[in-house]
């Protein structure tokens, strides 16, 4: 009788520690862009890895560097699990964000990140896969001449290429960490 009670308690503990599987979201899909080394990149090449995708641009003053810094902490907290996670930074400013510009900017962050660019049409297609958007905002009185208002959602994709989680800009490191770990555990 005692063995059944201990086994039952062990099963209950196992079930209560298991995180819920994130649902498969109806967004995302395969795409091809140019990576920050100037090579063609196919998202399907990351099959088997958890992938974080977000859209931005290298001269973004707040949202992009904040997200990359937050992800640096996530990678550090993941420890050995980080080797199974790849981050994709898709530029919405292809005129400025050439592969060398992307590479130089992303080298400032301690994460496994790949900068991606392409033609405006290619980037717009990828954005439409994730139901994202951006808008060029002219600033004629500034030396920059324009800014870009863009979505700040961070998308988490599982090893099968399915979008599983959308993190808002204000998601904490711990929320992102929990989400990634649930995707990694499910792979």
C-alpha positions as CSV (number, residue, x, y, z in Angstrom):
1,X,0.0,0.0,0.0
2,X,2.9,2.3,0.8
3,X,4.5,1.7,-2.6
4,X,1.3,2.8,-4.4
5,X,1.1,6.0,-2.4
6,X,4.7,6.9,-3.1
7,X,4.3,6.1,-6.8
8,X,1.1,8.2,-6.9
9,X,2.8,11.2,-5.3
10,X,5.7,10.9,-7.7
11,X,3.4,10.9,-10.7
12,X,1.5,13.9,-9.3
13,X,4.8,15.8,-8.8
14,X,5.9,14.9,-12.3
15,X,2.6,16.1,-13.8
16,X,2.6,19.4,-11.8
17,X,6.2,20.2,-12.8
18,X,5.5,19.6,-16.5
19,X,4.9,22.9,-18.4
20,X,2.0,23.1,-20.8
21,X,2.9,22.7,-24.4
22,X,2.5,26.0,-26.3
23,X,0.0,25.8,-29.1
24,X,1.0,25.9,-32.8
25,X,0.1,29.4,-34.1
26,X,-1.3,29.9,-37.6
27,X,1.5,32.3,-38.6
28,X,5.1,31.9,-40.0
29,X,6.4,29.7,-42.7
30,X,9.4,29.1,-44.9
31,X,11.3,32.0,-46.3
32,X,14.7,32.9,-47.9
33,X,16.7,36.0,-47.2
34,X,20.4,37.0,-47.2
35,X,22.4,36.6,-44.0
36,X,24.9,39.0,-42.5
37,X,27.7,37.1,-44.2
38,X,26.1,37.7,-47.6
39,X,24.9,34.1,-48.1
40,X,21.4,33.0,-48.9
41,X,19.6,31.9,-45.8
42,X,16.6,29.5,-45.7
43,X,14.8,29.2,-42.4
44,X,14.3,25.5,-43.1
45,X,18.1,25.1,-42.6
46,X,17.4,25.5,-38.8
47,X,15.2,22.4,-38.6
48,X,15.7,20.8,-35.2
49,X,16.6,24.1,-33.4
50,X,14.4,26.5,-31.5
51,X,14.4,29.8,-33.3
52,X,13.6,33.3,-32.0
53,X,12.7,35.8,-34.8
54,X,12.1,39.5,-34.5
55,X,12.0,42.4,-36.9
56,X,13.9,45.7,-36.5
57,X,16.8,47.8,-37.8
58,X,20.3,48.5,-36.7
59,X,19.8,52.2,-36.0
60,X,16.7,51.6,-33.9
61,X,17.2,53.7,-30.8
62,X,15.4,51.6,-28.1
63,X,13.3,48.5,-29.0
64,X,16.0,46.5,-30.9
65,X,19.0,47.0,-28.6
66,X,16.7,46.3,-25.6
67,X,15.4,43.1,-27.1
68,X,18.9,41.9,-28.1
69,X,20.2,42.7,-24.6
70,X,17.3,40.8,-23.0
71,X,18.0,37.9,-25.3
72,X,21.7,38.0,-24.2
73,X,20.5,37.3,-20.6
74,X,18.2,34.6,-21.8
75,X,21.1,32.8,-23.6
76,X,23.3,33.1,-20.5
77,X,20.5,31.6,-18.3
78,X,19.9,28.8,-20.8
79,X,23.5,27.6,-20.3
80,X,24.1,24.5,-22.4
81,X,20.6,24.6,-23.7
82,X,21.5,27.8,-25.6
83,X,23.3,25.7,-28.3
84,X,19.9,24.6,-29.5
85,X,18.5,28.2,-29.9
86,X,19.2,30.5,-32.9
87,X,18.0,34.1,-33.1
88,X,17.1,35.8,-36.4
89,X,17.1,39.6,-36.6
90,X,15.2,40.5,-39.8
91,X,16.0,44.1,-40.9
92,X,13.1,46.3,-42.1
93,X,15.7,48.8,-43.4
94,X,17.4,47.0,-46.3
95,X,18.7,50.3,-47.8
96,X,20.9,50.9,-44.7
97,X,21.2,47.4,-43.2
98,X,23.5,45.7,-45.6
99,X,25.1,42.4,-44.5
100,X,28.3,44.1,-43.2
101,X,26.3,46.7,-41.2
102,X,24.1,43.9,-39.7
103,X,27.2,41.9,-38.9
104,X,29.0,44.8,-37.2
105,X,25.9,45.7,-35.1
106,X,25.0,42.2,-34.0
107,X,28.6,41.4,-33.0
108,X,27.9,43.7,-30.0
109,X,25.6,41.1,-28.5
110,X,26.5,37.8,-26.9
111,X,23.9,35.6,-28.6
112,X,23.7,33.2,-31.5
113,X,22.1,35.7,-33.8
114,X,22.0,36.0,-37.6
115,X,21.1,39.3,-39.3
116,X,18.9,38.9,-42.3
117,X,18.1,41.3,-45.1
118,X,16.8,41.2,-48.7
119,X,14.8,43.3,-51.0
120,X,11.9,45.3,-49.7
121,X,9.5,42.8,-51.4
122,X,11.3,39.8,-49.7
123,X,11.2,41.5,-46.3
124,X,7.5,42.5,-46.7
125,X,6.7,38.9,-47.6
126,X,8.4,37.6,-44.4
127,X,6.6,40.2,-42.4
128,X,3.3,39.2,-43.9
129,X,4.0,35.5,-42.9
130,X,4.1,36.7,-39.3
131,X,1.3,39.3,-39.7
132,X,3.8,42.0,-38.8
133,X,4.2,45.6,-40.1
134,X,6.4,48.6,-40.2
135,X,6.2,52.2,-41.4
136,X,8.9,54.6,-42.5
137,X,8.5,57.8,-40.7
138,X,10.2,60.8,-42.4
139,X,12.2,63.1,-40.1
140,X,13.3,65.8,-42.5
141,X,14.7,68.1,-39.8
142,X,17.0,65.3,-38.5
143,X,20.3,64.1,-39.7
144,X,18.9,60.6,-39.8
145,X,16.1,61.6,-42.3
146,X,13.7,58.8,-41.2
147,X,12.8,56.5,-38.4
148,X,10.9,53.2,-38.6
149,X,7.9,52.3,-36.5
150,X,7.9,48.5,-36.4
151,X,6.4,45.6,-34.6
152,X,8.4,44.6,-31.5
153,X,7.0,41.1,-31.2
154,X,9.4,38.3,-30.6
155,X,8.4,35.0,-32.2
156,X,9.5,31.6,-30.9
157,X,9.6,28.7,-33.4
158,X,10.0,25.0,-32.6
159,X,12.4,22.5,-34.2
160,X,9.7,21.6,-36.8
161,X,9.5,25.2,-38.0
162,X,6.1,26.0,-36.3
163,X,5.5,29.3,-34.6
164,X,4.6,28.5,-31.0
165,X,4.8,31.7,-28.9
166,X,4.6,35.4,-29.5
167,X,6.3,37.4,-26.8
168,X,5.3,41.1,-26.5
169,X,8.0,43.7,-26.1
170,X,7.5,43.9,-22.3
171,X,7.9,40.1,-21.8
172,X,10.5,39.5,-19.1
173,X,13.6,37.4,-19.4
174,X,12.0,34.7,-17.2
175,X,8.9,34.6,-19.4
176,X,11.0,34.1,-22.5
177,X,13.2,31.6,-20.8
178,X,10.1,29.5,-19.7
179,X,8.7,29.7,-23.2
180,X,11.9,28.6,-24.8
181,X,12.4,25.8,-22.4
182,X,8.9,24.5,-23.1
183,X,9.7,24.5,-26.8
184,X,13.1,22.8,-26.2
185,X,11.5,20.2,-24.0
186,X,8.8,19.5,-26.7
187,X,11.4,19.0,-29.4
